Structures are given as C-alpha cells and as structure tokens.
C-alpha cells in the first residue's frame, strides 16, 4: 500500500492544467491589526478531511454575508521557501458542500482580515492568540523582493508548525510553546475582531 507521503510528487515546481503554483510567505504578528487598517473581513471554517490532502472551506464575508464554498487540494513542496507547492480549487454548491462535510475531518476556525498586502488570520480557540499574516505572490521575484511590514514579529514561511495542516491538529499547549519559540506570549482572553 502506498503511503500519503509516497504518493506526493517529489517537487511540484510548475502548475498544470488544473493546479497552480502557490507562492506565499507567512509571518507571526503579536496581535490583531488596528480596526481602522482593515479593508475587509471574512469568517473562514476549514475542514481538513481525514487521511487526505483535501480541505473543505466555508468562507463568509463579514460585510455582506456572501458565502463561498470550495474544496481544495494542496500538494506541498518538498523544500523550504516561498513556493508552497501546487494548489487546486473546486467551487461547490451548498448541496455538494453539505455532502462532503459529512466526511470525517478536523476543523479550524479563523477570521481573515484584509490589510493589503497581507491577509491576517486571527484564530479561534484553542488557537486564540495566534495571529498569522500571509502574503501571496504570482512570481518568485515578487516573493523575494517583498519587505515585511514593521508589525511582523517573525517570518514562519519555513516553519511547518504554522501551516493549516499542522495547526488543525495543534493543542493549546503546543501553540503556546511554538509562540514562545518566537518570543510571543498571547493574551489569555479572546478578542473579538471586526
């Protein structure tokens, strides 16, 4: 029987007909951004389907309530850096989403705040206190040239602990230890975001 790791391509370096190369850099922040800097907000619930590389996402606009439902496959790169691997998205109807949502999965909830050029994720319990920013790029040159804003505490692009696939299985004590590695001690109360 082939394991999940054995099934992954060695180096997904270029997109194909359906998949695209995902280029992003991830950063830790000490806290959420000031509300005045936020241009949009979304409520995201991710379901990482057990035993797969598939993620079911419900993404709802905080302003309009418009909801986007999608199934995503991520094939990670086997090397560190801003090229995260290949990503394929499929948009779903509510009926398709509900059918797939019956499958066993681990769930991760967060609020995504848009503070261009960053998308800033403020996580729900048990990961409250984690504020993770991402910047996405269309070229390698743009990824290399990006200068993180001053509110960034540390870049964690190469720290697999801060990927969704790892965070969805993290316990509170894990998170506190990981943040301590970067000198971050989150506040103990949860904070509502816009």
Buried (B, 14 or more C-beta within 10 A) or exposed (E): EEEEEEEBEEEBEEEEEEBEBBBBBBBBBBBBBEEEBBEBBBBBBBBBBEEEBBBBBBBBEBEEEEEBBBBBBBBBBEEEEBBBBBBBBEEBEEEBBEEBBEEEBEEBBBBBBBBEEBBBBBBBEBBBBBBBBBBBBEEEEBBEEEEBBEBBBBBBBEBEBBBBBBBBEBEEEBBBEBBEEBEBEBEEEEEEBB
